């Protein structure tokens, strides 16, 4: 961390500064993961409350997706310096993502694969936890991953749209889904180390980054388990 690499003449002051900064970093990460847990709970509530209306959610899925994007890119940005409002935007966003998952969850339950949902969440939690611990304890610097990961994300989005509206290839869908899982696994390492290194000023912003990583990994694993567990 650049802040800690300065050469102070007073070693005692240097040590005290490092200890204070590290303590602040630990407290920041603790609050971030608490918000991450609360965000997952909000998403679960969104999915639970709207599950009986899966058909309606499917009909308005693009409207719901648009609302998610508005909250993510405008609501959270606008409320960044407004404590309380930023929390409301965080939970509104995660609630909406839970609603968006309803068609996929209802489809799996309808095919008799409801157990896949719990398995996917457990697998995601274990993978996410392992990657986070690796990022926190690793001595390697992953800060240079940002631009390549973002470019890869754009490529994946374009490939997904091409397959959705033009190719409609099941095999290509599996490849893209596996790519999404790998991509957001790497994003988890990158974002976690950034949080540990103090790159975020707000715990809400940090929690959003980790939540998006977890959500995309969970959705990818859920789809892969659903595909390979299907009799079709």
C-alpha positions as CSV (number, residue, x, y, z in Angstrom):
1,X,0.0,0.0,0.0
2,X,1.5,3.3,-1.1
3,X,0.5,5.1,2.1
4,X,2.6,2.8,4.1
5,X,5.7,2.9,1.9
6,X,6.9,6.3,3.0
7,X,10.2,6.6,4.8
8,X,9.6,8.3,8.2
9,X,12.5,9.4,10.3
10,X,10.7,8.5,13.5
11,X,10.1,4.7,13.5
12,X,7.8,4.9,16.5
13,X,5.5,7.4,14.7
14,X,5.7,5.2,11.6
15,X,4.6,2.1,13.5
16,X,1.8,4.0,15.3
17,X,0.6,5.4,12.0
18,X,0.6,1.9,10.3
19,X,-1.2,0.3,13.2
20,X,-3.9,3.0,13.3
21,X,-4.3,2.8,9.5
22,X,-4.5,-1.0,9.6
23,X,-7.1,-0.8,12.4
24,X,-9.2,1.6,10.3
25,X,-8.9,-0.7,7.3
26,X,-10.1,-3.7,9.4
27,X,-13.0,-1.7,10.7
28,X,-13.9,-0.5,7.2
29,X,-13.9,-4.1,5.8
30,X,-16.0,-5.3,8.8
31,X,-18.7,-2.8,8.1
32,X,-18.5,-3.5,4.4
33,X,-19.1,-7.2,4.9
34,X,-21.9,-6.5,7.3
35,X,-23.6,-4.4,4.6
36,X,-22.9,-7.2,2.1
37,X,-24.7,-9.6,4.3
38,X,-27.6,-7.2,4.8
39,X,-27.7,-6.7,1.0
40,X,-28.1,-10.4,0.4
41,X,-30.9,-10.5,3.0
42,X,-32.7,-7.6,1.1
43,X,-32.3,-9.6,-2.2
44,X,-33.7,-12.7,-0.6
45,X,-36.7,-10.7,0.7
46,X,-37.2,-9.3,-2.8
47,X,-37.2,-12.8,-4.3
48,X,-39.4,-14.3,-1.6
49,X,-42.1,-11.6,-1.7
50,X,-42.4,-11.6,-5.5
51,X,-42.0,-15.4,-6.1
52,X,-45.8,-15.9,-6.2
53,X,-45.9,-13.3,-9.1
54,X,-43.2,-14.9,-11.2
55,X,-45.3,-14.6,-14.4
56,X,-45.8,-10.9,-13.9
57,X,-42.1,-10.4,-13.0
58,X,-41.2,-12.2,-16.3
59,X,-43.5,-9.9,-18.3
60,X,-41.9,-6.8,-16.7
61,X,-38.3,-8.1,-16.5
62,X,-36.8,-5.4,-18.8
63,X,-38.6,-2.7,-16.8
64,X,-37.2,-4.1,-13.6
65,X,-33.8,-4.4,-15.1
66,X,-34.0,-0.8,-16.2
67,X,-34.9,0.2,-12.7
68,X,-31.9,-1.6,-11.4
69,X,-29.6,0.2,-13.7
70,X,-31.1,3.6,-12.7
71,X,-30.6,2.9,-9.0
72,X,-27.1,1.5,-9.6
73,X,-25.7,4.3,-11.9
74,X,-27.8,7.3,-10.8
75,X,-29.4,6.6,-7.4
76,X,-26.2,5.3,-5.7
77,X,-24.0,8.0,-7.4
78,X,-26.4,10.8,-6.3
79,X,-26.6,9.5,-2.8
80,X,-22.9,8.8,-2.3
81,X,-22.3,11.7,0.1
82,X,-25.7,11.4,1.8
83,X,-25.6,8.9,4.7
84,X,-28.9,7.2,5.2
85,X,-30.0,7.8,1.6
86,X,-27.1,5.8,0.2
87,X,-28.1,2.9,2.4
88,X,-31.7,3.1,1.2
89,X,-30.4,3.1,-2.4
90,X,-28.2,0.1,-1.6
91,X,-31.1,-2.0,-0.3
92,X,-33.5,-0.8,-3.0
93,X,-30.9,-2.0,-5.6
94,X,-30.3,-5.4,-4.0
95,X,-34.1,-5.8,-3.4
96,X,-34.6,-5.3,-7.2
97,X,-31.9,-7.8,-8.0
98,X,-33.7,-10.4,-5.9
99,X,-36.9,-9.7,-7.9
100,X,-35.0,-10.1,-11.1
101,X,-33.9,-13.6,-10.1
102,X,-37.5,-14.8,-9.6
103,X,-38.0,-16.1,-13.2
104,X,-34.8,-18.2,-13.0
105,X,-35.6,-19.4,-9.6
106,X,-39.2,-20.2,-10.5
107,X,-38.1,-22.0,-13.6
108,X,-35.7,-24.3,-11.6
109,X,-38.4,-25.0,-9.0
110,X,-40.9,-25.8,-11.8
111,X,-38.5,-28.3,-13.2
112,X,-38.1,-30.0,-9.8
113,X,-34.6,-28.6,-9.3
114,X,-35.3,-26.4,-6.3
115,X,-32.4,-28.0,-4.4
116,X,-30.0,-26.5,-7.0
117,X,-30.7,-23.0,-5.6
118,X,-29.4,-23.9,-2.1
119,X,-26.4,-25.8,-3.6
120,X,-25.6,-22.9,-5.8
121,X,-25.7,-20.4,-2.9
122,X,-23.5,-22.6,-0.8
123,X,-20.9,-23.1,-3.6
124,X,-20.9,-19.4,-4.3
125,X,-20.4,-18.6,-0.6
126,X,-17.5,-21.0,-0.3
127,X,-15.8,-19.8,-3.6
128,X,-16.4,-16.1,-2.7
129,X,-15.0,-16.6,0.8
130,X,-11.9,-18.4,-0.5
131,X,-11.2,-15.8,-3.1
132,X,-11.7,-13.0,-0.6
133,X,-9.3,-14.6,1.9
134,X,-6.7,-15.1,-0.9
135,X,-7.0,-11.5,-2.0
136,X,-6.6,-10.2,1.6
137,X,-3.6,-12.4,2.5
138,X,-1.8,-12.4,-0.9
139,X,1.4,-10.4,-1.2
140,X,0.8,-9.9,-4.9
141,X,-0.6,-6.6,-6.3
142,X,-3.7,-7.0,-8.4
143,X,-4.4,-3.3,-8.9
144,X,-3.4,-3.6,-12.6
145,X,-6.2,-6.0,-13.3
146,X,-8.8,-3.3,-13.5
147,X,-8.6,-2.3,-17.1
148,X,-8.3,-5.8,-18.6
149,X,-11.2,-7.0,-16.4
150,X,-13.4,-4.1,-17.6
151,X,-12.5,-4.8,-21.2
152,X,-13.3,-8.5,-20.8
153,X,-16.6,-7.5,-19.1
154,X,-17.6,-5.5,-22.2
155,X,-16.7,-8.4,-24.5
156,X,-18.8,-10.8,-22.4
157,X,-21.8,-8.4,-22.4
158,X,-21.6,-8.1,-26.2
159,X,-21.2,-11.8,-26.7
160,X,-24.2,-12.4,-24.4
161,X,-26.4,-10.0,-26.4
162,X,-25.3,-11.6,-29.7
163,X,-26.2,-15.0,-28.4
164,X,-29.5,-13.8,-26.9
165,X,-30.8,-12.1,-30.0
166,X,-29.0,-13.7,-32.9
167,X,-27.3,-17.1,-32.3
168,X,-29.5,-18.7,-29.6
169,X,-26.8,-21.3,-29.1
170,X,-27.1,-23.5,-26.0
171,X,-23.4,-24.4,-26.2
172,X,-22.4,-20.8,-26.6
173,X,-24.6,-19.9,-23.6
174,X,-22.7,-22.5,-21.4
175,X,-19.4,-21.0,-22.6
176,X,-20.5,-17.5,-21.8
177,X,-21.9,-18.5,-18.4
178,X,-18.6,-20.2,-17.5
179,X,-16.7,-17.1,-18.6
180,X,-18.9,-14.9,-16.4
181,X,-18.1,-17.2,-13.4
182,X,-14.4,-16.9,-14.1
183,X,-14.5,-13.2,-14.8
184,X,-16.4,-12.3,-11.5
185,X,-14.1,-14.6,-9.6
186,X,-11.2,-12.5,-10.7
187,X,-13.3,-9.3,-10.0
188,X,-13.7,-10.6,-6.4
189,X,-10.0,-10.8,-5.9
190,X,-9.5,-7.4,-7.5
191,X,-12.3,-5.6,-5.5
192,X,-11.4,-7.3,-2.2
193,X,-7.8,-6.2,-2.4
194,X,-8.9,-2.6,-3.4
195,X,-11.1,-2.5,-0.3
196,X,-8.3,-3.8,1.9
197,X,-6.0,-1.1,0.4
198,X,-8.4,1.7,1.1
199,X,-9.5,2.4,-2.5
200,X,-13.1,3.1,-1.4
201,X,-14.2,6.0,0.6
202,X,-17.7,4.6,1.4
203,X,-18.6,1.2,2.8
204,X,-21.7,1.3,0.7
205,X,-19.7,1.6,-2.6
206,X,-17.4,-1.2,-1.4
207,X,-20.4,-3.4,-0.5
208,X,-22.0,-2.8,-3.9
209,X,-18.9,-3.9,-5.7
210,X,-18.7,-7.1,-3.7
211,X,-22.4,-7.7,-4.0
212,X,-22.2,-7.5,-7.8
213,X,-19.4,-10.0,-7.8
214,X,-21.3,-12.4,-5.6
215,X,-24.5,-12.0,-7.5
216,X,-23.0,-12.7,-10.9
217,X,-21.1,-15.7,-9.6
218,X,-24.2,-17.1,-7.9
219,X,-26.3,-16.6,-11.1
220,X,-23.7,-18.2,-13.2
221,X,-23.3,-21.2,-10.9
222,X,-27.1,-21.5,-10.7
223,X,-27.5,-21.6,-14.5
224,X,-24.7,-24.1,-14.9
225,X,-26.1,-26.4,-12.3
226,X,-29.6,-26.0,-13.8
227,X,-28.2,-26.8,-17.3
228,X,-26.2,-29.8,-16.4
229,X,-28.8,-31.1,-13.9
230,X,-31.5,-31.0,-16.5
231,X,-32.8,-34.2,-18.2
232,X,-33.2,-32.3,-21.5
